[in-house]
Amino acid sequence: MLDRALACILYELYIGEPPFFADGLYRLIDMVVHNPVRWPKEIPPLLRDFLERLLIKDPSTRLSWPELLDHEYVKDLVQGTVVFICYT
């Protein structure tokens, strides 16, 4: 579950809004379960791939904590070749 939380936080930091937003908890749950994530065209492909793998609904196929460190996006962040820009 922390992997999905990380993805939601990173998505919101980069895009400026959460991947799903609703007025009520039940509506939010319904959106998460039934709606795909909207991907703005300005999101870098490597970041999108990383977030998509963290947001897979089936936990057995989702990118998990040990494996996420091997993703190219994380490696590039550690090496300093990717800059993460937050919009406010």
N, CA, C and O atoms as a GROMACS GRO file, in nm:
protein
  352
    1MET      N    1   0.082  -0.120   0.000
    1MET     CA    2   0.000   0.000   0.000
    1MET      C    3   0.086   0.126   0.000
    1MET      O    4   0.047   0.228  -0.056
    2LEU      N    5   0.202   0.119   0.063
    2LEU     CA    6   0.289   0.235   0.064
    2LEU      C    7   0.340   0.269  -0.075
    2LEU      O    8   0.368   0.386  -0.104
    3ASP      N    9   0.352   0.168  -0.161
    3ASP     CA   10   0.397   0.194  -0.297
    3ASP      C   11   0.295   0.279  -0.372
    3ASP      O   12   0.333   0.369  -0.447
    4ARG      N   13   0.167   0.251  -0.352
    4ARG     CA   14   0.063   0.332  -0.418
    4ARG      C   15   0.057   0.471  -0.358
    4ARG      O   16   0.033   0.569  -0.429
    5ALA      N   17   0.078   0.480  -0.228
    5ALA     CA   18   0.078   0.612  -0.163
    5ALA      C   19   0.194   0.696  -0.217
    5ALA      O   20   0.177   0.815  -0.245
    6LEU      N   21   0.310   0.634  -0.233
    6LEU     CA   22   0.424   0.705  -0.290
    6LEU      C   23   0.391   0.757  -0.429
    6LEU      O   24   0.422   0.871  -0.462
    7ALA      N   25   0.329   0.673  -0.511
    7ALA     CA   26   0.292   0.713  -0.647
    7ALA      C   27   0.195   0.831  -0.644
    7ALA      O   28   0.210   0.924  -0.723
    8CYS      N   29   0.098   0.828  -0.556
    8CYS     CA   30   0.000   0.937  -0.548
    8CYS      C   31   0.067   1.067  -0.504
    8CYS      O   32   0.035   1.175  -0.556
    9ILE      N   33   0.158   1.058  -0.411
    9ILE     CA   34   0.228   1.177  -0.364
    9ILE      C   35   0.316   1.235  -0.475
    9ILE      O   36   0.314   1.356  -0.498
   10LEU      N   37   0.391   1.150  -0.543
   10LEU     CA   38   0.476   1.197  -0.652
   10LEU      C   39   0.393   1.256  -0.765
   10LEU      O   40   0.430   1.358  -0.823
   11TYR      N   41   0.281   1.192  -0.796
   11TYR     CA   42   0.191   1.243  -0.900
   11TYR      C   43   0.144   1.384  -0.862
   11TYR      O   44   0.149   1.476  -0.944
   12GLU      N   45   0.099   1.398  -0.739
   12GLU     CA   46   0.048   1.529  -0.696
   12GLU      C   47   0.157   1.635  -0.690
   12GLU      O   48   0.133   1.751  -0.724
   13LEU      N   49   0.276   1.597  -0.648
   13LEU     CA   50   0.386   1.692  -0.646
   13LEU      C   51   0.420   1.740  -0.787
   13LEU      O   52   0.445   1.859  -0.809
   14TYR      N   53   0.420   1.649  -0.882
   14TYR     CA   54   0.458   1.686  -1.018
   14TYR      C   55   0.345   1.758  -1.093
   14TYR      O   56   0.369   1.859  -1.158
   15ILE      N   57   0.224   1.707  -1.083
   15ILE     CA   58   0.111   1.760  -1.160
   15ILE      C   59   0.044   1.878  -1.088
   15ILE      O   60  -0.010   1.968  -1.153
   16GLY      N   61   0.046   1.876  -0.956
   16GLY     CA   62  -0.017   1.984  -0.881
   16GLY      C   63  -0.155   1.950  -0.830
   16GLY      O   64  -0.221   2.033  -0.767
   17GLU      N   65  -0.200   1.828  -0.856
   17GLU     CA   66  -0.329   1.779  -0.806
   17GLU      C   67  -0.320   1.627  -0.795
   17GLU      O   68  -0.239   1.564  -0.864
   18PRO      N   69  -0.402   1.568  -0.710
   18PRO     CA   70  -0.396   1.422  -0.695
   18PRO      C   71  -0.451   1.350  -0.818
   18PRO      O   72  -0.525   1.410  -0.897
   19PRO      N   73  -0.415   1.223  -0.836
   19PRO     CA   74  -0.466   1.149  -0.951
   19PRO      C   75  -0.618   1.132  -0.949
   19PRO      O   76  -0.681   1.122  -1.054
   20PHE      N   77  -0.677   1.130  -0.829
   20PHE     CA   78  -0.822   1.122  -0.813
   20PHE      C   79  -0.863   1.221  -0.706
   20PHE      O   80  -0.796   1.236  -0.604
   21PHE      N   81  -0.974   1.288  -0.729
   21PHE     CA   82  -1.027   1.383  -0.631
   21PHE      C   83  -1.178   1.378  -0.636
   21PHE      O   84  -1.238   1.380  -0.743
   22ALA      N   85  -1.240   1.371  -0.519
   22ALA     CA   86  -1.386   1.369  -0.511
   22ALA      C   87  -1.431   1.437  -0.382
   22ALA      O   88  -1.353   1.452  -0.288
   23ASP      N   89  -1.556   1.477  -0.379
   23ASP     CA   90  -1.613   1.544  -0.262
   23ASP      C   91  -1.634   1.449  -0.145
   23ASP      O   92  -1.632   1.492  -0.029
   24GLY      N   93  -1.656   1.322  -0.173
   24GLY     CA   94  -1.684   1.227  -0.067
   24GLY      C   95  -1.598   1.103  -0.077
   24GLY      O   96  -1.547   1.070  -0.184
   25LEU      N   97  -1.582   1.034   0.034
   25LEU     CA   98  -1.498   0.916   0.041
   25LEU      C   99  -1.549   0.805  -0.051
   25LEU      O  100  -1.469   0.743  -0.122
   26TYR      N  101  -1.679   0.778  -0.051
   26TYR     CA  102  -1.733   0.671  -0.134
   26TYR      C  103  -1.715   0.699  -0.282
   26TYR      O  104  -1.685   0.609  -0.360
   27ARG      N  105  -1.732   0.822  -0.321
   27ARG     CA  106  -1.710   0.862  -0.462
   27ARG      C  107  -1.562   0.846  -0.497
   27ARG      O  108  -1.529   0.800  -0.606
   28LEU      N  109  -1.474   0.883  -0.407
   28LEU     CA  110  -1.330   0.870  -0.430
   28LEU      C  111  -1.292   0.723  -0.448
   28LEU      O  112  -1.217   0.689  -0.539
   29ILE      N  113  -1.343   0.636  -0.362
   29ILE     CA  114  -1.315   0.493  -0.372
   29ILE      C  115  -1.366   0.440  -0.506
   29ILE      O  116  -1.297   0.363  -0.573
   30ASP      N  117  -1.486   0.481  -0.545
   30ASP     CA  118  -1.542   0.438  -0.672
   30ASP      C  119  -1.453   0.483  -0.789
   30ASP      O  120  -1.432   0.406  -0.882
   31MET      N  121  -1.402   0.604  -0.784
   31MET     CA  122  -1.315   0.654  -0.890
   31MET      C  123  -1.185   0.574  -0.897
   31MET      O  124  -1.140   0.538  -1.005
   32VAL      N  125  -1.126   0.547  -0.782
   32VAL     CA  126  -1.000   0.473  -0.778
   32VAL      C  127  -1.019   0.332  -0.835
   32VAL      O  128  -0.934   0.283  -0.908
   33VAL      N  129  -1.130   0.269  -0.800
   33VAL     CA  130  -1.155   0.132  -0.844
   33VAL      C  131  -1.190   0.126  -0.993
   33VAL      O  132  -1.145   0.034  -1.063
   34HIS      N  133  -1.269   0.221  -1.043
   34HIS     CA  134  -1.325   0.208  -1.178
   34HIS      C  135  -1.264   0.298  -1.285
   34HIS      O  136  -1.277   0.269  -1.404
   35ASN      N  137  -1.198   0.404  -1.248
   35ASN     CA  138  -1.148   0.500  -1.347
   35ASN      C  139  -0.997   0.487  -1.366
   35ASN      O  140  -0.924   0.461  -1.271
   36PRO      N  141  -0.952   0.504  -1.489
   36PRO     CA  142  -0.807   0.506  -1.510
   36PRO      C  143  -0.748   0.640  -1.465
   36PRO      O  144  -0.819   0.741  -1.456
   37VAL      N  145  -0.621   0.640  -1.438
   37VAL     CA  146  -0.551   0.764  -1.403
   37VAL      C  147  -0.539   0.849  -1.529
   37VAL      O  148  -0.510   0.797  -1.637
   38ARG      N  149  -0.561   0.977  -1.515
   38ARG     CA  150  -0.543   1.069  -1.628
   38ARG      C  151  -0.396   1.111  -1.631
   38ARG      O  152  -0.342   1.157  -1.530
   39TRP      N  153  -0.331   1.096  -1.745
   39TRP     CA  154  -0.190   1.128  -1.759
   39TRP      C  155  -0.174   1.250  -1.847
   39TRP      O  156  -0.193   1.241  -1.968
   40PRO      N  157  -0.140   1.365  -1.789
   40PRO     CA  158  -0.115   1.484  -1.871
   40PRO      C  159   0.001   1.460  -1.967
   40PRO      O  160   0.095   1.387  -1.935
   41LYS      N  161  -0.005   1.521  -2.083
   41LYS     CA  162   0.098   1.498  -2.184
   41LYS      C  163   0.234   1.553  -2.142
   41LYS      O  164   0.336   1.510  -2.197
   42GLU      N  165   0.239   1.645  -2.048
   42GLU     CA  166   0.367   1.704  -2.008
   42GLU      C  167   0.446   1.617  -1.909
   42GLU      O  168   0.560   1.649  -1.876
   43ILE      N  169   0.387   1.509  -1.862
   43ILE     CA  170   0.457   1.421  -1.768
   43ILE      C  171   0.564   1.341  -1.846
   43ILE      O  172   0.533   1.280  -1.948
   44PRO      N  173   0.687   1.342  -1.797
   44PRO     CA  174   0.794   1.269  -1.866
   44PRO      C  175   0.764   1.119  -1.874
   44PRO      O  176   0.712   1.061  -1.778
   45PRO      N  177   0.795   1.056  -1.986
   45PRO     CA  178   0.763   0.914  -2.006
   45PRO      C  179   0.822   0.823  -1.898
   45PRO      O  180   0.756   0.728  -1.856
   46LEU      N  181   0.943   0.850  -1.854
   46LEU     CA  182   1.005   0.765  -1.753
   46LEU      C  183   0.933   0.776  -1.619
   46LEU      O  184   0.914   0.676  -1.549
   47LEU      N  185   0.893   0.898  -1.582
   47LEU     CA  186   0.816   0.918  -1.458
   47LEU      C  187   0.679   0.851  -1.471
   47LEU      O  188   0.631   0.788  -1.376
   48ARG      N  189   0.617   0.864  -1.586
   48ARG     CA  190   0.486   0.801  -1.606
   48ARG      C  191   0.496   0.650  -1.592
   48ARG      O  192   0.412   0.588  -1.526
   49ASP      N  193   0.597   0.591  -1.653
   49ASP     CA  194   0.616   0.446  -1.642
   49ASP      C  195   0.634   0.404  -1.496
   49ASP      O  196   0.575   0.306  -1.452
   50PHE      N  197   0.714   0.478  -1.424
   50PHE     CA  198   0.739   0.449  -1.282
   50PHE      C  199   0.608   0.456  -1.203
   50PHE      O  200   0.577   0.365  -1.127
   51LEU      N  201   0.533   0.563  -1.221
   51LEU     CA  202   0.407   0.580  -1.148
   51LEU      C  203   0.303   0.477  -1.190
   51LEU      O  204   0.230   0.424  -1.106
   52GLU      N  205   0.295   0.448  -1.319
   52GLU     CA  206   0.199   0.346  -1.365
   52GLU      C  207   0.228   0.211  -1.300
   52GLU      O  208   0.136   0.140  -1.261
   53ARG      N  209   0.354   0.176  -1.289
   53ARG     CA  210   0.390   0.048  -1.228
   53ARG      C  211   0.360   0.045  -1.079
   53ARG      O  212   0.333  -0.061  -1.023
   54LEU      N  213   0.366   0.161  -1.014
   54LEU     CA  214   0.332   0.168  -0.872
   54LEU      C  215   0.181   0.169  -0.850
   54LEU      O  216   0.134   0.132  -0.742
   55LEU      N  217   0.105   0.210  -0.950
   55LEU     CA  218  -0.040   0.224  -0.936
   55LEU      C  219  -0.119   0.105  -0.991
   55LEU      O  220  -0.241   0.110  -0.997
   56ILE      N  221  -0.050   0.000  -1.031
   56ILE     CA  222  -0.120  -0.120  -1.079
   56ILE      C  223  -0.212  -0.170  -0.968
   56ILE      O  224  -0.170  -0.182  -0.852
   57LYS      N  225  -0.335  -0.199  -1.002
   57LYS     CA  226  -0.434  -0.235  -0.900
   57LYS      C  227  -0.412  -0.374  -0.841
   57LYS      O  228  -0.446  -0.398  -0.726
   58ASP      N  229  -0.355  -0.464  -0.918
   58ASP     CA  230  -0.326  -0.599  -0.869
   58ASP      C  231  -0.193  -0.597  -0.794
   58ASP      O  232  -0.088  -0.582  -0.856
   59PRO      N  233  -0.196  -0.614  -0.661
   59PRO     CA  234  -0.072  -0.604  -0.582
   59PRO      C  235   0.034  -0.707  -0.621
   59PRO      O  236   0.153  -0.684  -0.599
   60SER      N  237  -0.007  -0.820  -0.677
   60SER     CA  238   0.092  -0.922  -0.711
   60SER      C  239   0.175  -0.884  -0.834
   60SER      O  240   0.282  -0.939  -0.855
   61THR      N  241   0.126  -0.790  -0.914
   61THR     CA  242   0.200  -0.747  -1.032
   61THR      C  243   0.254  -0.604  -1.019
   61THR      O  244   0.325  -0.557  -1.107
   62ARG      N  245   0.220  -0.537  -0.911
   62ARG     CA  246   0.263  -0.400  -0.888
   62ARG      C  247   0.411  -0.394  -0.853
   62ARG      O  248   0.465  -0.486  -0.792
   63LEU      N  249   0.476  -0.287  -0.891
   63LEU     CA  250   0.615  -0.262  -0.854
   63LEU      C  251   0.621  -0.245  -0.703
   63LEU      O  252   0.550  -0.162  -0.647
   64SER      N  253   0.706  -0.322  -0.637
   64SER     CA  254   0.712  -0.316  -0.491
   64SER      C  255   0.840  -0.246  -0.445
   64SER      O  256   0.926  -0.212  -0.526
   65TRP      N  257   0.851  -0.227  -0.315
   65TRP     CA  258   0.963  -0.151  -0.260
   65TRP      C  259   1.100  -0.204  -0.300
   65TRP      O  260   1.183  -0.123  -0.344
   66PRO      N  261   1.131  -0.329  -0.288
   66PRO     CA  262   1.267  -0.366  -0.328
   66PRO      C  263   1.293  -0.343  -0.477
   66PRO      O  264   1.402  -0.302  -0.516
   67GLU      N  265   1.191  -0.372  -0.561
   67GLU     CA  266   1.208  -0.361  -0.705
   67GLU      C  267   1.208  -0.217  -0.756
   67GLU      O  268   1.270  -0.187  -0.857
   68LEU      N  269   1.138  -0.129  -0.686
   68LEU     CA  270   1.128   0.007  -0.737
   68LEU      C  271   1.263   0.076  -0.740
   68LEU      O  272   1.284   0.170  -0.818
   69LEU      N  273   1.356   0.032  -0.656
   69LEU     CA  274   1.489   0.090  -0.657
   69LEU      C  275   1.566   0.059  -0.785
   69LEU      O  276   1.662   0.128  -0.818
   70ASP      N  277   1.524  -0.044  -0.857
   70ASP     CA  278   1.589  -0.081  -0.982
   70ASP      C  279   1.527  -0.013  -1.104
   70ASP      O  280   1.578  -0.028  -1.215
   71HIS      N  281   1.420   0.062  -1.084
   71HIS     CA  282   1.356   0.130  -1.196
   71HIS      C  283   1.449   0.241  -1.246
   71HIS      O  284   1.516   0.307  -1.167
   72GLU      N  285   1.452   0.259  -1.376
   72GLU     CA  286   1.541   0.357  -1.438
   72GLU      C  287   1.517   0.499  -1.386
   72GLU      O  288   1.612   0.577  -1.373
   73TYR      N  289   1.392   0.534  -1.356
   73TYR     CA  290   1.362   0.668  -1.304
   73TYR      C  291   1.432   0.692  -1.170
   73TYR      O  292   1.490   0.798  -1.148
   74VAL      N  293   1.427   0.593  -1.082
   74VAL     CA  294   1.491   0.607  -0.950
   74VAL      C  295   1.642   0.611  -0.966
   74VAL      O  296   1.709   0.691  -0.900
   75LYS      N  297   1.695   0.527  -1.052
   75LYS     CA  298   1.840   0.527  -1.075
   75LYS      C  299   1.886   0.662  -1.128
   75LYS      O  300   1.990   0.713  -1.086
   76ASP      N  301   1.809   0.721  -1.220
   76ASP     CA  302   1.844   0.852  -1.273
   76ASP      C  303   1.834   0.960  -1.167
   76ASP      O  304   1.916   1.053  -1.165
   77LEU      N  305   1.736   0.951  -1.078
   77LEU     CA  306   1.725   1.047  -0.968
   77LEU      C  307   1.846   1.039  -0.876
   77LEU      O  308   1.902   1.141  -0.837
   78VAL      N  309   1.886   0.918  -0.843
   78VAL     CA  310   2.000   0.898  -0.754
   78VAL      C  311   2.128   0.949  -0.819
   78VAL      O  312   2.213   1.007  -0.752
   79GLN      N  313   2.141   0.928  -0.950
   79GLN     CA  314   2.261   0.973  -1.021
   79GLN      C  315   2.256   1.122  -1.053
   79GLN      O  316   2.356   1.179  -1.096
   80GLY      N  317   2.142   1.183  -1.032
   80GLY     CA  318   2.129   1.326  -1.058
   80GLY      C  319   2.105   1.363  -1.203
   80GLY      O  320   2.122   1.479  -1.240
   81THR      N  321   2.066   1.266  -1.286
   81THR     CA  322   2.041   1.297  -1.427
   81THR      C  323   1.896   1.337  -1.454
   81THR      O  324   1.864   1.381  -1.564
   82VAL      N  325   1.808   1.322  -1.354
   82VAL     CA  326   1.668   1.363  -1.367
   82VAL      C  327   1.641   1.468  -1.260
   82VAL      O  328   1.681   1.453  -1.145
   83VAL      N  329   1.574   1.572  -1.299
   83VAL     CA  330   1.534   1.675  -1.203
   83VAL      C  331   1.384   1.663  -1.181
   83VAL      O  332   1.307   1.661  -1.277
   84PHE      N  333   1.343   1.655  -1.056
   84PHE     CA  334   1.201   1.645  -1.024
   84PHE      C  335   1.152   1.785  -0.996
   84PHE      O  336   1.197   1.849  -0.902
   85ILE      N  337   1.059   1.833  -1.078
   85ILE     CA  338   1.006   1.968  -1.065
   85ILE      C  339   0.868   1.960  -1.000
   85ILE      O  340   0.782   1.885  -1.045
   86CYS      N  341   0.848   2.037  -0.894
   86CYS     CA  342   0.718   2.044  -0.827
   86CYS      C  343   0.653   2.176  -0.866
   86CYS      O  344   0.716   2.281  -0.861
   87TYR      N  345   0.527   2.169  -0.903
   87TYR     CA  346   0.451   2.289  -0.934
   87TYR      C  347   0.373   2.331  -0.810
   87TYR      O  348   0.320   2.247  -0.737
   88THR      N  349   0.366   2.460  -0.787
   88THR     CA  350   0.288   2.509  -0.673
   88THR      C  351   0.177   2.599  -0.721
   88THR      O  352   0.101   2.650  -0.639
   0.00000   0.00000   0.00000
